[in-house]
Amino acid sequence: MDDSEIAQNGQAGRPATPSRIEDAGHPATPVASDPDLDRLTALAASIAAAPIAILAVAPQAGQQSVKSAFGLDASETAAAAQLLGAILGDRPSPDGAAQDRLALVVSLPLALENDGGGVLLVLDRIPGPPPDERTSAQLRALADLAASLIALRHRSQAAAKAEAALVHAETRRTIALEAAALASWVWNPRTGVVECDALLPQLFNRGAATRMRARDIVAAIDPRDIGKTRKLFKQALDGNDDYSGEYRVRGSDPARWLAARGRVVERNADGKPTLVFGVNYDITERRGIEDRQRFLLRELNHRVKNTLSIVQALATQTVRHAREPREFLTAFTGRLRSLGLAHGLLSEHEWRGIGIRELAQTELAPFDEADARRISIVGQDALLTPDQALGLALVLHELASNALKYGSLSVSSGNVVVSWVIQGNRDDKRLVLDWTETGGPEVTPPKHHGFGSILIRRSLAKVISSEVRHEYLPEGVHARIAMPLGEAAEPV
């Protein structure tokens, strides 16, 4: 309070209000600066024709909370603190020195729910008669006004804290929704209006907005999913409360899938929904993964059946052409391993096909020497279908097995070159692969062909328009394999 305000209340020349009220052995109490409460204490002193007025609330953490002190000299703060402590009940009665320094004019309790009580204290430096009835009534009214003002301040502070907490909570919610790519909305069934955040219109391929009509959202759902969506939503509105659904967005290419989760949070007296909260989020990637998994399971089931048929045929033919059990076991185990390697590569590539270079390297690695390579693989990489990969895997295995037993890989000076070219135009491509053995023993055509030779000629029978030519040239075995080919991979 400045000097002009004090003068207006008849207290010009009084000492300035101290900033702290303290006494020996008790903590100092800061005096809050509140112009409105300072006016009240100045007015109280003026009405009582006394020099000092103090407004304080009940002790908190071992000290009084002094809201305003008017006219109190710094040398009088210890005596004032003793008086306040005795009146508010947290300290013994003031000693004689305190009573000699300050005389109590009037003490008016304040009824404060949140602060637990308080007091408006009017003091004089010399004892005098108590205030008359009219003055007492005015001071009482002033005390009630002070209590109301303190309560108002408390509620205002509490409201500000609650508002700040709400802002923080809303900020956290917004960040969480954005991080999870969730579009939140509130639907009023009575008006048909959906209040939403900015993400929801984007999910439905609509312009920027924070309000949408429910019928516009329904119109944006793919016709293939609208029937099921309506049914599930109606069940929630009719009493289930919770809604959960998935649907495609109309006109999206590729298809965009959305998931929706909602809940009826308010109903009227008739049980009709009046407020529905919910979220939407994009599940296109998840649906794509699920569709891919279903495709892979179907493909795997198909391939397992085919593979079992191949294994059964291999077992039957291998045992038929084997002269003794050991020969059967060695040949059959090698052919199964070849199939297993091709299957492993196809599984890693989710049965979408594999590159010919990777297949050749994998199948021929067991027949080569790590420290002195004798098998060369040359050619532009190209993608093979699963049937092509499985058939070619068996062909390469049989050619390598024969080369290791009888051909160029049976001697240290022999080598094998596996090379291929891609012929034709973009719409009619063919892969032509050559197996060429050199540096091995002189080759003489066999008098009869075993099952291995049959596999070389027939393993690609499932691949339409494929051709296999197997020749026993004196300088080394040569095989040429030709088959249709789709889009070629990038050159290696």
C-alpha positions in Angstrom: 0.0 0.0 0.0 1.4 3.4 -0.9 1.3 6.6 1.3 -1.7 8.0 -0.6 -3.8 4.9 0.2 -2.8 5.0 3.8 -3.8 8.7 4.0 -7.2 7.9 2.5 -7.8 5.6 5.4 -6.8 8.0 8.0 -3.4 6.4 8.8 -0.9 8.8 7.2 2.5 8.7 8.8 2.2 5.1 10.1 5.2 2.9 9.7 5.5 0.9 6.5 4.3 -2.7 6.6 7.2 -5.0 7.4 8.0 -7.8 5.0 8.2 -10.5 7.7 6.7 -11.3 11.1 8.9 -13.4 13.3 9.9 -14.0 16.9 12.8 -15.8 18.6 12.7 -19.5 18.0 10.0 -19.4 15.3 10.4 -19.4 11.6 10.0 -16.1 9.7 6.7 -15.6 8.0 6.7 -13.7 4.7 3.8 -11.2 4.3 2.2 -11.7 0.9 1.7 -8.7 -1.2 -2.0 -8.4 -2.0 -3.4 -4.9 -2.7 -7.0 -5.9 -1.9 -6.1 -7.5 1.5 -3.8 -4.5 2.3 -6.8 -2.2 1.7 -8.9 -4.2 4.2 -6.2 -4.2 6.9 -5.8 -0.4 6.5 -9.6 0.0 6.6 -9.8 -2.1 9.8 -7.2 0.0 11.5 -9.0 3.2 10.4 -12.4 2.0 11.6 -11.0 1.0 15.0 -8.8 4.2 15.2 -5.9 1.9 15.9 -2.4 2.0 14.4 -2.0 -1.8 13.5 -4.1 -4.4 11.8 -3.0 -7.9 10.8 -4.8 -10.5 8.7 -3.5 -14.1 9.1 -4.7 -17.7 8.6 -4.1 -20.8 10.7 -0.6 -22.2 11.0 0.8 -24.1 8.1 4.0 -26.2 8.4 4.8 -24.6 11.8 4.3 -20.9 10.9 1.4 -18.5 10.5 0.5 -17.4 7.0 0.2 -13.6 7.3 -1.9 -12.3 4.4 -1.5 -8.6 5.2 0.0 -6.5 8.0 -0.7 -2.7 8.2 1.2 -0.2 10.4 3.5 -2.7 12.1 7.0 -1.5 13.0 9.9 -3.8 12.4 10.7 -3.8 16.2 7.2 -5.0 16.9 7.1 -8.1 14.7 8.3 -10.5 17.5 5.5 -9.4 19.8 3.0 -9.6 17.0 4.1 -13.1 16.2 3.6 -14.2 19.8 0.1 -12.7 19.9 -0.8 -14.4 16.6 0.6 -17.7 17.8 -1.5 -17.6 21.0 -4.7 -16.6 19.2 -4.3 -19.2 16.4 -3.4 -21.8 19.0 0.1 -23.0 17.9 2.2 -21.2 20.6 2.0 -20.4 24.3 0.4 -17.2 25.6 2.5 -14.1 24.9 5.0 -13.0 27.6 4.8 -9.8 29.5 7.2 -8.0 27.1 4.9 -8.7 24.2 1.9 -7.6 26.1 3.6 -4.4 27.2 4.6 -3.6 23.6 1.3 -4.3 21.9 -2.3 -4.1 23.2 -5.1 -6.1 21.7 -8.0 -4.0 20.5 -10.0 -6.7 18.8 -9.5 -10.3 17.5 -12.1 -11.5 14.9 -11.9 -15.1 13.8 -12.2 -15.9 10.1 -14.1 -19.0 8.9 -12.0 -20.5 6.2 -12.8 -24.0 5.0 -9.6 -24.6 3.1 -7.2 -22.8 5.3 -8.7 -24.1 8.5 -9.5 -20.7 10.0 -7.8 -17.3 10.5 -8.0 -14.0 12.3 -8.3 -10.3 11.8 -6.3 -8.7 14.5 -6.4 -5.0 15.4 -3.6 -3.8 17.8 -2.6 -0.6 19.6 0.6 0.4 21.3 -1.2 1.5 24.5 -4.2 -0.2 26.2 -7.6 1.4 25.6 -11.3 0.7 25.9 -12.8 -2.0 23.6 -14.6 -0.7 20.4 -18.2 0.2 20.7 -21.0 -2.0 19.2 -21.2 -0.1 15.9 -17.4 -0.3 15.4 -17.4 -4.0 16.3 -20.2 -4.6 13.8 -18.2 -2.8 11.1 -15.1 -4.8 11.9 -17.0 -8.0 11.9 -18.4 -7.2 8.4 -14.8 -6.4 7.4 -13.6 -9.7 8.7 -16.3 -11.6 6.8 -15.3 -9.7 3.7 -11.7 -10.7 4.2 -12.7 -14.3 4.7 -14.7 -14.3 1.5 -11.8 -12.6 -0.4 -9.3 -15.2 0.9 -11.6 -18.0 -0.1 -12.1 -16.5 -3.5 -8.3 -16.2 -3.9 -8.0 -19.8 -2.9 -10.6 -21.0 -5.4 -9.0 -18.9 -8.1 -5.6 -20.5 -7.5 -7.2 -23.9 -7.4 -9.0 -23.3 -10.6 -5.8 -22.0 -12.2 -3.9 -25.2 -11.1 -6.8 -27.4 -12.4 -6.8 -25.5 -15.7 -3.0 -25.9 -16.0 -3.3 -29.6 -15.2 -6.0 -29.9 -17.8 -3.9 -28.2 -20.4 -1.0 -30.5 -19.6 -3.2 -33.5 -19.7 -4.7 -32.4 -23.1 -1.2 -31.8 -24.4 -0.1 -35.2 -23.3 -3.2 -36.7 -24.9 -2.6 -34.8 -28.2 1.1 -36.0 -28.3 0.0 -39.6 -27.5 -2.6 -39.5 -30.3 -0.2 -38.0 -32.8 2.5 -40.5 -31.9 0.1 -43.4 -32.3 -1.5 -41.7 -35.5 -4.9 -41.9 -33.8 -7.7 -39.6 -35.0 -10.1 -38.9 -32.1 -13.7 -37.8 -32.5 -16.9 -37.0 -30.6 -20.3 -37.7 -32.3 -23.6 -36.1 -31.2 -26.3 -38.4 -32.6 -29.0 -35.8 -32.1 -27.3 -33.3 -34.4 -25.3 -35.7 -36.6 -22.2 -33.6 -36.1 -18.8 -35.2 -35.5 -16.2 -33.0 -33.7 -12.8 -34.3 -34.6 -9.1 -33.5 -34.8 -7.4 -32.7 -38.1 -6.3 -36.3 -38.8 -9.8 -37.7 -39.2 -10.7 -35.9 -42.5 -7.3 -36.9 -43.9 -8.0 -40.6 -43.2 -11.2 -40.3 -45.2 -9.6 -38.4 -48.1 -11.6 -35.2 -47.1 -10.5 -31.6 -46.9 -9.1 -30.1 -43.7 -11.8 -29.6 -41.0 -12.5 -30.1 -37.3 -16.2 -30.8 -37.8 -17.8 -33.4 -40.1 -21.2 -34.7 -40.7 -21.7 -38.4 -39.7 -23.4 -39.1 -43.0 -20.3 -37.9 -44.9 -18.2 -40.3 -43.0 -20.5 -43.2 -43.8 -20.5 -42.2 -47.4 -16.7 -42.4 -47.4 -16.7 -46.1 -46.4 -16.3 -48.6 -49.2 -19.7 -50.1 -50.2 -18.3 -53.6 -49.7 -17.9 -52.9 -45.9 -20.8 -50.6 -45.2 -23.3 -53.3 -44.4 -21.2 -54.9 -41.7 -20.1 -51.5 -40.4 -23.7 -50.3 -40.0 -24.7 -53.5 -38.2 -21.8 -53.3 -35.6 -22.4 -49.6 -35.0 -26.1 -50.2 -34.5 -25.4 -52.9 -31.9 -23.3 -50.4 -29.9 -26.0 -47.7 -30.1 -28.8 -50.2 -29.1 -27.1 -51.1 -25.9 -23.7 -52.7 -26.3 -22.0 -49.3 -25.9 -18.7 -50.4 -27.3 -18.1 -50.4 -31.1 -15.2 -52.0 -32.9 -14.9 -52.3 -36.7 -12.6 -52.2 -39.7 -13.4 -51.0 -43.2 -11.9 -49.7 -46.4 -12.1 -46.1 -47.6 -14.1 -45.6 -50.7 -12.1 -44.8 -53.8 -8.6 -45.4 -52.3 -6.2 -47.1 -54.6 -4.5 -49.1 -53.2 -7.1 -49.8 -50.7 -6.8 -47.9 -47.4 -8.0 -49.8 -44.4 -9.2 -48.0 -41.2 -10.0 -49.4 -37.8 -12.6 -47.6 -35.6 -13.1 -48.0 -31.9 -16.0 -46.1 -30.2 -18.0 -46.0 -27.0 -21.4 -44.6 -26.0 -20.6 -42.4 -23.0 -24.0 -40.7 -22.5 -27.6 -41.7 -22.9 -30.9 -39.8 -22.2 -33.7 -40.9 -20.0 -35.1 -43.1 -22.8 -31.8 -44.9 -23.2 -31.0 -43.1 -26.5 -27.3 -42.3 -27.1 -26.5 -38.6 -26.9 -22.7 -38.7 -26.9 -20.3 -41.2 -28.5 -16.5 -41.0 -28.2 -14.1 -42.8 -30.5 -10.9 -43.0 -32.5 -9.9 -44.1 -36.0 -6.5 -45.2 -37.2 -4.9 -46.5 -40.4 -4.4 -50.3 -40.5 -3.5 -50.6 -44.2 0.0 -51.9 -43.4 -1.3 -54.5 -40.9 -4.0 -55.7 -43.3 -1.4 -56.0 -46.0 0.8 -58.1 -43.7 -2.2 -60.3 -42.8 -3.1 -60.8 -46.5 0.5 -61.6 -47.3 0.5 -64.2 -44.4 -2.7 -65.8 -45.7 -1.1 -65.9 -49.2 2.0 -67.5 -47.8 0.1 -70.1 -45.9 -1.8 -71.0 -49.0 1.4 -71.1 -51.0 3.2 -73.1 -48.4 0.4 -75.6 -48.2 0.5 -75.9 -52.0 4.3 -76.2 -52.1 4.4 -78.8 -49.2 1.9 -81.0 -51.2 4.0 -80.6 -54.3 7.3 -81.2 -52.4 5.9 -84.4 -50.8 4.9 -85.6 -54.2 8.4 -84.9 -55.5 10.0 -86.6 -52.5 7.9 -89.6 -53.0 8.8 -89.8 -56.7 12.5 -89.3 -55.9 12.4 -92.0 -53.3 10.7 -94.5 -55.6 12.9 -93.8 -58.6 16.1 -93.6 -56.6 15.5 -97.0 -54.9 14.5 -98.5 -58.2 17.8 -97.5 -59.9 20.1 -98.1 -56.8 22.2 -101.2 -56.8 22.6 -101.3 -53.0 21.2 -99.6 -49.9 24.2 -97.4 -49.4 24.0 -96.1 -53.0 20.3 -95.3 -52.5 20.9 -93.5 -49.2 23.7 -91.3 -50.6 21.8 -90.4 -53.7 18.5 -89.8 -52.0 20.0 -87.7 -49.2 21.8 -85.5 -51.7 18.6 -84.9 -53.7 16.6 -84.1 -50.5 19.4 -81.7 -49.5 19.1 -79.9 -52.8 15.4 -79.6 -52.5 15.8 -78.3 -48.9 18.3 -75.6 -50.0 15.9 -74.4 -52.7 13.0 -74.4 -50.2 15.0 -72.5 -47.7 15.8 -69.7 -50.2 12.2 -69.5 -51.3 11.0 -69.3 -47.8 13.4 -66.4 -47.1 12.0 -64.6 -50.1 8.4 -65.4 -49.1 7.9 -67.7 -52.1 8.0 -64.7 -54.5 10.8 -66.2 -56.4 14.6 -66.0 -56.1 17.6 -64.9 -58.3 19.3 -67.5 -60.4 22.7 -66.4 -59.2 21.8 -67.0 -55.5 20.2 -70.3 -56.4 23.3 -71.5 -58.3 25.7 -70.4 -55.6 23.7 -72.1 -52.9 23.2 -75.4 -54.8 26.8 -75.7 -56.1 28.6 -74.6 -52.9 28.8 -78.2 -51.5 30.6 -79.3 -54.7 33.2 -76.6 -54.8 36.4 -76.0 -52.9 36.6 -73.0 -50.7 40.3 -72.3 -51.1 40.5 -73.0 -54.9 37.3 -72.3 -56.7 36.6 -74.7 -59.6 33.1 -73.7 -60.4 32.5 -70.4 -62.1 29.1 -68.7 -62.2 28.6 -66.1 -64.9 25.5 -64.2 -66.0 23.1 -61.3 -65.5 20.9 -62.0 -62.5 17.3 -62.9 -63.2 14.2 -63.8 -61.1 13.0 -67.4 -61.1 9.5 -68.6 -60.2 9.3 -71.2 -57.4 8.6 -74.0 -59.9 11.6 -72.9 -62.0 13.8 -72.6 -58.9 12.9 -76.1 -57.6 13.4 -77.8 -61.0 16.7 -76.0 -61.8 17.9 -76.9 -58.3 17.5 -80.6 -59.0 19.2 -80.2 -62.4 22.2 -78.4 -61.0 22.5 -80.9 -58.2 22.5 -83.9 -60.6 25.0 -82.3 -63.0 27.3 -81.4 -60.1 27.0 -84.9 -58.6 27.9 -86.6 -61.9 30.8 -84.2 -62.4 32.1 -85.0 -59.0 31.8 -88.8 -59.6 32.9 -89.1 -63.2 33.4 -85.7 -64.8 35.7 -82.6 -64.5 35.3 -82.3 -60.7 36.6 -85.8 -60.2 40.2 -84.6 -61.0 42.1 -81.6 -59.7 42.6 -80.1 -63.1 38.9 -80.0 -64.0 36.6 -77.0 -63.9 33.0 -76.2 -64.5 31.5 -73.0 -66.0 27.9 -72.2 -65.3 26.8 -69.3 -67.6 23.6 -68.0 -68.9 22.1 -65.3 -71.1 18.7 -63.6 -71.4 17.3 -63.7 -74.9 14.3 -62.1 -76.6 12.4 -58.9 -76.1 10.5 -57.5 -73.1 7.4 -59.6 -73.6 9.1 -62.8 -74.7 12.2 -63.4 -72.7 14.0 -66.7 -72.3 16.8 -67.8 -70.0 19.4 -70.0 -71.7 21.8 -71.6 -69.3 24.9 -73.6 -70.2 26.8 -76.1 -68.0 30.3 -76.7 -69.5 32.9 -79.1 -68.1 36.5 -78.8 -69.0 39.9 -80.3 -67.9 38.4 -83.6 -66.8 38.8 -87.2 -68.1 37.8 -88.0 -71.6 34.1 -88.5 -71.8 32.4 -91.5 -73.4 28.6 -91.6 -73.7 27.1 -94.1 -71.1 25.6 -97.3 -72.4 22.5 -96.8 -70.2 21.2 -93.8 -68.4 20.6 -93.8 -64.7 17.9 -91.9 -62.7 20.3 -88.8 -62.4 20.2 -88.4 -66.2 16.4 -88.7 -66.2 16.2 -86.0 -63.5 18.3 -83.7 -65.6 16.0 -84.1 -68.6 12.7 -84.1 -66.7 13.0 -81.9 -63.5 11.7 -78.9 -65.4 8.8 -80.7 -66.9 6.4 -78.5 -64.9 7.9 -75.4 -66.5 6.0 -74.9 -69.8 8.1 -74.5 -72.9 11.3 -75.5 -71.1 14.0 -77.5 -72.9 17.0 -79.5 -71.5 19.8 -80.8 -73.8 22.4 -83.1 -72.1 25.4 -84.0 -74.2 28.5 -86.2 -73.5 31.2 -84.5 -75.5 34.7 -86.0 -75.5 36.2 -82.8 -74.0 33.5 -82.7 -71.3 29.8 -82.9 -70.4 27.7 -80.0 -71.7 24.1 -79.2 -70.8 21.9 -76.5 -72.2 18.7 -75.5 -70.3 16.2 -73.0 -71.8 13.0 -71.7 -70.2 10.6 -68.7 -70.4 11.5 -65.8 -68.2 9.6 -62.9 -66.9 11.0 -59.5 -65.9 14.8 -59.7 -65.4 16.5 -58.5 -62.3 19.1 -55.8 -62.3 22.5 -56.8 -63.7 25.0 -58.0 -61.0 
